[in-house]
Amino acid sequence: MQNKVKTTLNLDNNLVKAIKIVALNKGTTQTKIITEYLKQGLKNEPDTNKKNKSLKDLVGIIEVDEPFNSVEEVRKLRNKE
């Protein structure tokens, strides 16, 4: 179950009318429509998406003097060496 918070928003009348129409056409509630649209919009915001970085974004962020064998280092950690 998701946590929900009630809030009050001041929205443009035309926007509210459009949301009502979309909700009626989809057979759902205005709350669900607004929630889904907000989620979609936030996915496109770079600041809210930081935790979803891919591994490719991390390649090259650390520089070492010697070659690094990550498999060997993980083995050492597992064996507590």
N, CA, C and O of each residue as an XYZ file, in Angstrom:
324
protein
N       0.835     -1.183      0.000
C       0.000      0.000      0.000
C       0.881      1.249      0.000
O       1.838      1.341      0.769
N       0.563      2.179     -0.840
C       1.341      3.407     -0.933
C       0.844      4.424      0.081
O      -0.347      4.493      0.384
N       1.779      5.213      0.599
C       1.392      6.319      1.460
C       0.800      7.411      0.596
O       1.309      7.712     -0.484
N      -0.279      8.003      1.079
C      -0.920      9.075      0.329
C      -1.040     10.296      1.213
O      -1.202     10.186      2.428
N      -0.961     11.455      0.595
C      -1.084     12.722      1.294
C      -2.142     13.546      0.582
O      -2.117     13.683     -0.641
N      -3.063     14.089      1.345
C      -4.048     14.992      0.753
C      -3.433     16.370      0.655
O      -2.708     16.810      1.547
N      -3.733     17.050     -0.448
C      -3.207     18.402     -0.635
C      -4.219     19.234     -1.402
O      -5.156     18.698     -1.994
N      -4.031     20.506     -1.389
C      -4.883     21.417     -2.143
C      -4.027     22.107     -3.191
O      -2.952     22.626     -2.889
N      -4.513     22.107     -4.418
C      -3.809     22.769     -5.513
C      -4.712     23.829     -6.118
O      -5.923     23.632     -6.212
N      -4.147     24.925     -6.519
C      -4.878     25.956     -7.256
C      -4.516     25.794     -8.726
O      -3.408     26.124     -9.151
N      -5.474     25.280     -9.494
C      -5.226     24.995    -10.904
C      -6.103     25.871    -11.785
O      -7.185     26.297    -11.381
N      -5.630     26.129    -12.973
C      -6.384     26.869    -13.970
C      -7.676     26.116    -14.299
O      -7.666     24.890    -14.410
N      -8.788     26.844    -14.453
C     -10.084     26.210    -14.733
C     -10.046     25.323    -15.969
O     -10.619     24.233    -15.971
N      -9.376     25.781    -17.015
C      -9.298     24.985    -18.246
C      -8.534     23.685    -18.024
O      -8.853     22.658    -18.623
N      -7.535     23.734    -17.169
C      -6.774     22.534    -16.851
C      -7.650     21.530    -16.106
O      -7.619     20.335    -16.398
N      -8.424     22.016    -15.151
C      -9.315     21.138    -14.384
C     -10.358     20.512    -15.309
O     -10.665     19.326    -15.189
N     -10.895     21.300    -16.222
C     -11.878     20.770    -17.177
C     -11.253     19.674    -18.040
O     -11.873     18.640    -18.287
N     -10.033     19.906    -18.490
C      -9.347     18.913    -19.319
C      -9.095     17.632    -18.535
O      -9.250     16.534    -19.070
N      -8.710     17.768    -17.276
C      -8.474     16.588    -16.432
C      -9.767     15.811    -16.242
O      -9.764     14.581    -16.292
N     -10.870     16.514    -16.026
C     -12.173     15.852    -15.862
C     -12.537     15.066    -17.115
O     -13.009     13.932    -17.030
N     -12.318     15.669    -18.270
C     -12.648     15.003    -19.533
C     -11.791     13.759    -19.725
O     -12.303     12.705    -20.100
N     -10.495     13.875    -19.473
C      -9.601     12.722    -19.616
C     -10.028     11.612    -18.665
O     -10.074     10.446    -19.056
N     -10.339     11.963    -17.426
C     -10.753     10.964    -16.438
C     -12.041     10.275    -16.866
O     -12.156      9.054    -16.762
N     -13.004     11.043    -17.344
C     -14.262     10.451    -17.811
C     -14.025      9.523    -18.999
O     -14.567      8.419    -19.047
N     -13.220      9.971    -19.951
C     -12.937      9.155    -21.138
C     -12.211      7.863    -20.794
O     -12.405      6.846    -21.459
N     -11.383      7.894    -19.770
C     -10.625      6.707    -19.375
C     -11.333      5.904    -18.295
O     -10.862      4.832    -17.913
N     -12.454      6.405    -17.799
C     -13.192      5.686    -16.764
C     -12.428      5.585    -15.458
O     -12.455      4.549    -14.793
N     -11.753      6.648    -15.094
C     -10.962      6.652    -13.871
C     -11.203      7.960    -13.125
O     -12.058      8.757    -13.511
N     -10.455      8.168    -12.072
C     -10.645      9.372    -11.266
C      -9.676     10.472    -11.687
O      -8.641     10.219    -12.304
N     -10.042     11.686    -11.337
C      -9.161     12.818    -11.597
C      -7.856     12.661    -10.817
O      -6.782     13.007    -11.311
N      -7.959     12.142     -9.606
C      -6.763     11.930     -8.783
C      -5.784     11.001     -9.482
O      -4.582     11.268     -9.508
N      -6.290      9.911    -10.048
C      -5.403      8.965    -10.737
C      -4.768      9.596    -11.975
O      -3.596      9.361    -12.268
N      -5.544     10.393    -12.692
C      -5.009     11.064    -13.884
C      -3.905     12.040    -13.486
O      -2.825     12.036    -14.077
N      -4.176     12.872    -12.487
C      -3.181     13.852    -12.042
C      -1.933     13.148    -11.528
O      -0.816     13.553    -11.849
N      -2.115     12.099    -10.736
C      -0.975     11.354    -10.195
C      -0.120     10.781    -11.317
O       1.105     10.890    -11.286
N      -0.761     10.172    -12.304
C      -0.015      9.572    -13.413
C       0.727     10.637    -14.221
O       1.883     10.439    -14.598
N       0.075     11.748    -14.483
C       0.727     12.824    -15.242
C       1.905     13.408    -14.471
O       2.943     13.712    -15.060
N       1.753     13.565    -13.167
C       2.860     14.075    -12.357
C       4.032     13.097    -12.362
O       5.186     13.512    -12.470
N       3.743     11.807    -12.246
C       4.812     10.799    -12.284
C       5.561     10.856    -13.610
O       6.792     10.825    -13.642
N       4.802     10.941    -14.711
C       5.428     11.008    -16.035
C       6.292     12.252    -16.171
O       7.395     12.195    -16.715
N       5.789     13.372    -15.678
C       6.545     14.614    -15.752
C       7.815     14.568    -14.925
O       8.855     15.072    -15.349
N       7.737     13.967    -13.747
C       8.901     13.896    -12.871
C       9.972     12.957    -13.405
O      11.154     13.142    -13.117
N       9.575     11.954    -14.179
C      10.562     11.048    -14.778
C      11.502     11.805    -15.707
O      12.656     11.415    -15.884
N      11.010     12.878    -16.292
C      11.808     13.657    -17.239
C      12.659     14.729    -16.571
O      13.454     15.390    -17.239
N      12.506     14.908    -15.282
C      13.289     15.905    -14.553
C      14.626     15.308    -14.141
O      14.651     14.307    -13.426
N      15.730     15.891    -14.570
C      17.043     15.319    -14.247
C      17.324     15.242    -12.750
O      17.947     14.280    -12.300
N      16.890     16.212    -11.978
C      17.186     16.214    -10.546
C      16.449     15.118     -9.787
O      16.945     14.653     -8.761
N      15.283     14.694    -10.259
C      14.533     13.660     -9.554
C      14.937     12.270     -9.996
O      14.512     11.281     -9.398
N      15.747     12.179    -11.028
C      16.108     10.887    -11.597
C      17.526     10.465    -11.235
O      18.040      9.510    -11.817
N      18.171     11.141    -10.299
C      19.568     10.865     -9.991
C      19.800      9.437     -9.528
O      20.829      8.851     -9.863
N      18.881      8.862     -8.772
C      19.105      7.519     -8.251
C      18.998      6.449     -9.335
O      19.360      5.297     -9.094
N      18.514      6.801    -10.508
C      18.341      5.838    -11.587
C      19.486      5.873    -12.593
O      19.303      5.504    -13.753
N      20.658      6.310    -12.162
C      21.797      6.356    -13.076
C      22.153      4.951    -13.548
O      22.051      3.976    -12.803
N      22.566      4.880    -14.781
C      23.007      3.591    -15.293
C      24.492      3.414    -14.983
O      25.189      4.372    -14.648
N      24.952      2.195    -15.100
C      26.368      1.921    -14.861
C      27.252      2.669    -15.847
O      28.382      3.033    -15.519
N      26.746      2.900    -17.053
C      27.536      3.626    -18.043
C      27.856      5.040    -17.568
O      28.895      5.595    -17.925
N      26.967      5.625    -16.764
C      27.222      6.962    -16.233
C      28.376      6.960    -15.239
O      28.988      8.001    -15.002
N      28.681      5.804    -14.655
C      29.712      5.716    -13.632
C      31.087      5.357    -14.186
O      32.092      5.507    -13.492
N      31.139      4.883    -15.431
C      32.408      4.468    -16.025
C      33.353      5.658    -16.104
O      33.003      6.718    -16.623
N      34.563      5.458    -15.576
C      35.597      6.471    -15.672
C      35.584      7.530    -14.593
O      36.370      8.475    -14.659
N      34.711      7.404    -13.590
C      34.676      8.442    -12.559
C      35.800      8.287    -11.547
O      36.092      9.216    -10.794
N      36.435      7.110    -11.526
C      37.557      6.872    -10.617
C      38.790      6.549    -11.456
O      38.744      5.709    -12.355
N      39.876      7.222    -11.149
C      41.128      6.946    -11.849
C      42.097      6.301    -10.870
O      42.238      6.754     -9.734
N      42.771      5.232    -11.319
C      43.747      4.532    -10.478
C      45.086      4.487    -11.204
O      45.153      4.584    -12.429
N      46.157      4.335    -10.412
C      47.503      4.301    -10.995
C      47.816      2.961    -11.646
O      48.576      2.894    -12.612
N      47.224      1.886    -11.110
C      47.490      0.537    -11.612
C      46.203     -0.057    -12.176
O      45.107      0.386    -11.831
N      46.337     -1.067    -13.047
C      45.133     -1.759    -13.525
C      44.348     -2.330    -12.343
O      44.929     -2.755    -11.344
N      43.044     -2.333    -12.471
C      42.162     -2.750    -11.388
C      41.318     -3.932    -11.847
O      40.613     -3.844    -12.853
N      41.390     -5.039    -11.107
C      40.602     -6.225    -11.424
C      39.445     -6.294    -10.429
O      39.619     -6.737     -9.293
N      38.273     -5.856    -10.860
C      37.128     -5.792     -9.947
C      36.703     -7.173     -9.458
O      36.274     -7.315     -8.313
N      36.815     -8.189    -10.305
C      36.437     -9.548     -9.906
C      37.330    -10.019     -8.761
O      36.850    -10.602     -7.788
N      38.617     -9.766     -8.884
C      39.572    -10.154     -7.841
C      39.297     -9.393     -6.543
O      39.372     -9.972     -5.459
N      38.985     -8.127     -6.644
C      38.713     -7.324     -5.446
C      37.443     -7.791     -4.738
O      37.395     -7.818     -3.508
N      36.425     -8.154     -5.498
C      35.194     -8.682     -4.898
C      35.484    -10.004     -4.200
O      34.981    -10.256     -3.105
N      36.301    -10.854     -4.839
C      36.670    -12.128     -4.218
C      37.366    -11.884     -2.886
O      37.073    -12.557     -1.898
N      38.283    -10.930     -2.855
C      38.987    -10.603     -1.616
C      38.020    -10.130     -0.534
O      38.141    -10.518      0.628
N      37.078     -9.307     -0.914
C      36.092     -8.825      0.057
C      35.248     -9.965      0.613
O      34.975    -10.028      1.812
N      34.843    -10.858     -0.272
C      34.023    -11.994      0.172
C      34.795    -12.912      1.107
O      34.232    -13.470      2.048
N      36.082    -13.065      0.844
C      36.929    -13.926      1.675
C      37.542    -13.164      2.847
O      38.330    -13.717      3.615
N      37.177    -11.902      2.975
C      37.666    -11.034      4.059
C      39.183    -10.974      4.104
O      39.790    -11.048      5.172
N      39.778    -10.842      2.947
C      41.248    -10.745      2.860
C      41.692     -9.314      3.036
O      42.889     -9.030      2.995
